[in-house]
Every structure is written in C-alpha cells, then in structure tokens.
Amino acid sequence: MKLKLLDPEFKPRLYQELIAGTAAKKNTICILPTGLGKTFIALLVAAYKIEKKPGSKILMMAPTRPLVNQHFKTFKKYLIAKEDEFVALTGKIHQEDRKILYQKGKLFFATPQLIRNDIEDKILDLKEFSLIVVDECHRAVGDYAYVDVANAYMEINPDPLMIGLTASPGGIKDKIEEVKHNLHTEEVEIRTEKDGDVEPYVQETEVEKIFVKLPKDFEKIKNSLQKIYNQKIYYLVRVKAIPSPKVSKKDLLAAQRELGKMYSRTKDYQVVKALLSCAQAIKVGHAIELIETQGITALKRYLTKLTKDKKSSASKKLVKHRRIQEAIKQTKKLHEEGIEHPKLEKLLEIIKEEVGNNKYSKIIVFANYRDSVGKIKSLLEKNGIEAKEFYGQSKKRGKSLSQKEQIEIINEFGLEIFNVLVATSVAEEGLSIPAVDLVIFYEPVPSEIRTIQRRGRTGRTESGRVIFLITKNTRDEWYYWSAYHKEKRMKKILRGLKEGNVYKSKKTIKDFVS
C-alpha cells in the first residue's frame, strides 16, 4: 500500500524502501554512496510518521543554508501538505516570528546551530516532533550543534525517532562509534556500490592521477623554507613539545594549544620559546605547502602578509630570518617574470581537450585556496573557456557569494551557460550540483570524507571521470595517499559494521503502513 502523503510521481527504489522500513521504527544511521537518494529515504519516513501521527512535526537539519533550502524544495515537491506547513528557517527571521512559525508549521528545515539556539532560548519545544533527520551526520562529533540537539530531543520527547544520513562517516572506528553514540543509534543501514540492490544505479567513475614536476626555481625557494622548518621542528622535539619530526599541521596546532595551556599555568619562559617555535613552524609549513601545491602568486601574497603582520611576534621575528628574506626575494623575482605553478598549464591542457571533445561538457575544478580559484578562472577565460568562481558566504578580501548568488550560479551551470565551475570546499557537501562529466582536484586533500564528497560530484546519472593533479615529491603525494588509505580503512570498518546489520528479514516502509 502506498503512503497517501507522497506525490504519485515519487517512485522510490527498493533499497530506499528497505532502509526506510528500518528507519521508521528505530534510530538509524543510513550510509549510502553519494547520488543514490538519501534524502528520499528521509522523505519516506517523514510521510509515514505524519500519517501515523497526524498532529506531529518533522525537523530536517543540514549543515549549510543552501543545503537546507535544497531539502526544503525536495520535500515540497514530493510531499503532499499545505504550503504554509513547510517552513525553512534562517537567523534572518526574527526570533519572535520563528516562535510563531514553530507553532503553525509542520515540516521544518534549518541548520543545527539555529535549532540549538532556539532550544536554549526556549522558543522551540521538541516534544511534538515525531522525527528528526540529521543530514551529513558524520559531523555529529565533539561540540557540533547536532550533538546538543540530539541529546535535547532524546531527553524531552516521549517517542523520539532520528535518522542520520551520510555518504562518508570517516575512516576512524572511534569517530564512527562517536557519531553512533551521539545520535543514540540503534541500527546502521549500509549500502556500498557492490550491493546487489544498489549496483544497477551506480555509474562507473574513471580515476586518473596526473603528475607534474616542481620547477628548479621553486625547489630553491622550498629548500630555503624547509631548512627553517626543520630547525623549528627539531627544537620542538628536543624540548618534548612534539613526539617526533614527522608531524602534520594538525599535530602542530594541537601542540600549540597544549603549550598555551602550559604557559597559562606556569608562566615559564622556556614554554614561551617553544610556543614561538611552534607558531613559526606552522607559518613556514604553510608557506612550503603553497610553493609545492599552489604557486608563486599564492606564496607571494602570504609572505607579504607575514611581512606586514606587526601584531604577531612569531611573524616579526620570522621575516627577519636570512632564509625567509632569501625566499621573499626569489618569490618576488619569479612573480615579476610571470612564472606560475606547472599545474596551471596542465589544467588548461586537460580542460581544453575535454571541451574540445564536447563543447557542452560540465567540469568542476576543486581548489583549496581562493587565490587559486581566481587564478584558474582568469586563465581559463583568457583561453576562451567560460568559467565561474564558486565559494562560500564568509567575506575574505571582498570575495563572497550569498546563498542566492550560489543558487544562481548552480542553475546557470545546469543550463550549460558555462563549462567550468571553479570551487572551494563549499561545493563538496550536499548541494544539488548538476551531474558533471569531469571532476579535477587541483590538489589532493588528506581527508577521505572530503575526497569522497568531491569525487561524488561526477558519475551520478552516467559514467564520469576524476583527475588528481599531483606535484611529485610534495605534500600533494602525501595527501593523496593519506586519503586513499583512510578511505580503504573506512570501507573495511563499514564491512565489519555491515555484517551485523545486513538483511535481517528486512521490511519496507509499505509493511508498516496500514
């Protein structure tokens, strides 16, 4: 029997019904590859809960406002309810007005930060909610707002139900267990690309690594910076601030926090010296990453920023160093000569070939730094390739896109008005970006979650391609293999979880509808 509240045009797939059958009865995390319709599972359960408890309310949370808006539109399209029963909430709506909307509405869509604030300010009571959906639920760790909302809901609601949705829960077992615990999970529903009920809907994605070599002039700058970095790192090892020279930026930031706490307690001068070395190692490490993976323009801008930084004693002392002065001089010379990272030339070559083969080809280039996004867009446009920048709402040197502007760009991209979307991490998660033919990583990222999300932008409705641009013998290689091994580990963990959850006399959502 079909759910009465769903539009007849909505045709769920069998695996969606099977997962919804579990999620309709128990707090469930749904782990499903990107592009296979996790939102539709939430839609099925929402329709079931409203039919079973007509007076109840539904809340769907997502980490960003554009993603909230996307879910709002999907539910409005397929769920049969009155117009004013669908409510998309933002902080721009006055608190008193939100209070009224909570009373009148039935289906709510919001970021978890807004929901947490409204719970704390006592304008939102979760007792009436028969279902909470947590999108991108791998974020439910630490002090992220999802955790507080889930705890408040479980504490106050006599008959709570939660669904967590994610494509990539992470490659660390403890983190996955933390997410399960924080969302009070009773069941984990997992599908991989190789499961029989999912396989027919999975498109092949061809993955290719393209290597470039760091030019000799770049190597000279890198070597100058590396000598300073090594000096700072070995000092930190000697004073036992870090355990070994093999540390990541994340490790150094953690060491910096610990040293800061230690100084607050002791006011010890030796701790100040270690703090200074740690801060300088972080700054020089960042400069090395820029010359290795981004190029001269990005490095010049960063070194100029360090030179102008009069507040930080770490910066002031660092820029006086002979080797830093040497690096600044060499960087300035190369910038004046118009020298850039070889990745740019290779990227242009790849995109020219792709667009030459198919003038309607849609391509996303992911770049970590806004400077690189701008540089790539300018290069493409100079060579007759239509491209647009895509980044978030936070203002940085005047660059910012509002939610409305983001949606307009995505719509234009879908209508094939331009070929290439050059994006920062804002395009990784959740946003309904039209199916693309090619995804290019301007640089690999060390996170398996972000790698999966970026890669998942292609191969949705038909086969796609992914290209990693990698500079040999640099952080690029280390980041690529770091994400690769983390993803492998994640799949192994998921297989282990799956063994206890797979196909135990599964029922579909239809079995629960009378």
ABEGO torsion letter per residue (X at the ends): XBBAABBAABBBBAAAAAAAAAAAABBBBBBBBBGAGAAAAAAAAAAAAAAABAABBBBBBBABAAAAAAAAAAAAAABBBBAAABBBBBAABBAAAAAAAAAABABBBBBAAAAAAAAAAGABBAAABABBBBBGAAABBEABAAAAAAAAAAAABABBBBBBBBABAEABAAAAAAAAAAAGBABBBBBBAABAAAAAABBBBBBBBBBBBBBAAAAAAAAAAAAAAAAAAAAAAAAGABABABBBAAAAAAAAAAAAAAAAAAGBAAAAAAAAAAAAAAAAAAAAAAAAAAEAAAAAAAAAAAAABAABAAAAAAAABAAAAAAAAAAAAAAAAGBBBAAAAAAAAAAAAAAAABAABBBBBBBABAAAAAAAAAAAAAAGBBBBBBBBABBBGGBBBBAAAAAAAAAAAAAGABABBBBBAAAABGBBBBBBABBBBABBBABAAAAAAAAAABGAABBBBBBBBBBBGBAAAAAAAAAAAAAAAAAAAAAAAAAAABGBGBBBAAAABX
